[in-house]
Amino acid sequence: MRKILILVGMAAVLPLILGLTRCGRKKPSDTIKTDAGKVTVTFLGHASLMFQWNGKVIDIDPCSEQADYTKLPKADLVLVTHEHPDHLDPDAVKAVSKPETVVAASALAAAKLPGAVSLRNGDSRKFLGQLRVDAVPAYNIAHMRSPGHPYHPKGVGNGYVLHFGSTRFYVAGDTEDIPEMSALADVDVAFLPVNLPYTMDIDMLDHAANMLRPKILYPYHTTDTEMRAVASRLKDVPGVRTRIRPMK
């Protein structure tokens, strides 16, 4: 049964868990109920997210440009999607880690993070005792660095599906609207990138939203994308609530 409730607003979370930018501004958070407990999502910026769940902290693509990780709660689990510097920042990973932190990353990223677990497309692992994490494809089909050389080649980077009980959170990583998304239809919460030329344009995002049909959709990794245009385009996708948060 896919019942989730989103609680929006700064009053829903404690100041401790909001995190700080380098200029001291607090970051927004949403809390989502799952059948395995509440998940608080803090939007640190660009591709960097922090999930707090049952006393555990999960950081996705921590990056020092997005937050001062010395002022954030230490992570129990760090997930890195791929090796590009706006996603892989060894200094941020070190700052947010404690001795028992588990770091898992794509193969190329894991090679740059001592002790990291390497995850490839199709791998599934359990972390923190009961949290299943699936590594799924993330790549470009249309957008190329040069002819024949996509910004994100197939089989290199990961997206991640995190299973909080029966509630699935899909963090897509740097990807376009790839065919493999159809296998993730009806995820509960999706974080989808929209910025040219590296990930999706608005047409691709619309197609991905219609393939996935998440209950809640967060565009992220947005850079200079016009978010009013994104919200307008996605407002009529059946069953999908689009939530715009500052994720440039």
N, C-alpha and C positions, 0 to 999 in steps of 0.2 A: 504494500500500500504506500503510495507516494504522497504523504502528507507533510508539507513543510510550511513554516511560518517565518516570514522575514520581519525583523524588528529594526526599523531604520531610525538613525539619529544618534547624535553624540551622547544623549542621556542614557542610552542603552548599555554603555560600556564604561568601565572605570578608566580614569586618566592613565593609570599605569600601563594599560594594554594598548594605548593608542599609538605610542611611539612618537618620535620627534624628527622633523627635518633638521637640516643643519642650521636653518634660521629660526627654529623653535616652534614652528606651526604644528598643531596636532593633526593627525591623520584620521580620516573618517573610517568608521567600522559599521558593519551590519552583523546581526546575529540571526542565525538560521537554525530552526529546530529540526532535528533528525530523530529517528527512532533509537539512536545510540547516544543521544545527548546533544546539547546545543553546540554549534560551531560559530565562533566569532571570527569574521573575516576582516582584517585590517588592510586597507588599500594603501600600501606604502609608496606606490608610484611605478609607472611604466609596466614592467613585468614582475615586480616584487610584491609578493603577498605574504601575509602572516595569518595562519589559522590557529585558533586556540580552541581546544576540545578536551573536556574531561581532565583539565589540569595539565594537558600536554600542549606544546608549542611546535608548530610545523611551519617552516619558512620555505617559500618557493622563490627560487632565483634571487637570493639576497644580493643587493648591489649598493655600494657605499654612496653612490650618487643620489639614491632615493631616500635613505634614512641613515641616522647615526645608530648603528647596531650595538654600540656600547651602552645605549640608553634603552634598549629593548630587552624583553625577557629572553633568556637563553633558550635556544631551540633544543627540542628532543629529537627532531628529524628535520633535515634539510634536503630538499629535492632541487636538483639543477637540471634544466631541460636540455641545454646544449652549451657549446664552448664559446659562443660569442661574448664579448666583454660586458655587454649590458645584461647578461644572464649569468655568466660565470665570473665571479669576483672573489678570488681566494681570500683576500683581506676581510671582506664582509663575512664569508663563511667562518673564518677564524674568530672574528669578533663576536659572532652570535652563538658560537659553540661552547660547550662545556665538555669535560672529559668523556662523558657517556653519550654525547650526541652522535647519532647515526647520520651519515651523509650518503645520499644515493644520487647518481647522475648518469647521463648518457656516457657512452664509452670514452669519447674524446675528452669530455669534461672530467670524468673520473680519473683519467690519467694525470690530470693536473691538481688533483686533490688527494693528498696522502691518506690512505685508509678508506677511501670512498668505495661504496658498493657500485659496481657497474651494471646498469640496466639497459637492455636493448629493446627495440620494438617487439612487442609480444610477450615480454617478461612480466611476471606477476609475483609480487613478494608481500609478505606480511611484516609490518613494522609496529612497534609500540604494543606488541602483544596481539592486537586484534584488528589493526588497520590494514586492509588490503590496498595495495597500490599497483595499478596496471600501467605499464609503459606502452604508449600507443604511438603510431606514426605522426610525424609533423614535418612537412616539407613543402616546397614550391613546385608547381607545375608550369605556371605561366611566367612568373617573374624571374628574370635571369640577371646575374652579375655581368655576364657576357654570353654570347650565343652558346648554348649547350651547357652552361654553368649556372645552375640555380643558386640563389642566395642560400637556400637550405636544401641540400641534396637529400633524396629519399634514403631512409635507413640510418641517418646520422643522428638527428635530434629526436627528442621525445616530447610527447604530451603525456600528461598523467591523469588517470582516473582514480580518485580516492573514494573508498567505500566506507562511509560512516554508517555502519549497519547496512540497511537497504537503500540509503540515500547516497547517490553518486554525484561527486563534484568532478567536473572535467576541466582541467587546466590545459589549454590546447598547445601552449608553446608557440613557436614561430612557424606558422603553417598557412596554407590556403584552404579552400573548401574541398578537401581531398575526398575521394570516394570512400575511404575507410571510416569517415564520420557516420556513414549510414548505419554502421554496426553499433554506434553509440546512441541511437535514437532513444529519446525519452530519458536522457540523463536529467537529473533534478536541477543542477546548477552548472552553468557553463561560463567559462572565461575565454573569450574569443578575441584574437588580435585583429586590429584594423589599422594598418598604416602602410602607405606605399613608400618605396617599392618592395618592402621586405616581406610583407604578409598579405592580408586581404584588402581589397577595396570594398566599397559599400555593397556593390552587387554580389561579390563573393560572400560577404558577411550575411547578407540576406539569404543566399542559397544555403549557407551553413546552418543558419537559424532554422530554416525550414526542414533541413535534414535531421537536425538534432531535436527540435521542439523541446528545449529545456523549460522547466517551469520558471526559472529565473536566468536571465542572460546578462552578463556583465561584459561589455566591450572593454578590452584592456590593450596595453601596448599601443596606445593610440597616437602618440606624437602630435602631429599637427592636423589630424583628421577633424573635420567639422562635426562635432558631436550632435548638434541640433539636427543635422541632416541624417545622421545615424538613427537618432531616436524617431524621427519622422518616418524613415524607411521601415523600421522594425515594428512600429506600433500596431500594425495589423497582422503580424504573424500569429496564427491561432494558438492560444494557450500559453504564449510566452510573455512574461513581464520583463521588459528591458530596464535595467537599472544603470544609470550613468553615474560613474564615480571618477574622480580626477586621477587618471592613469596615463598621463602623457609620458 
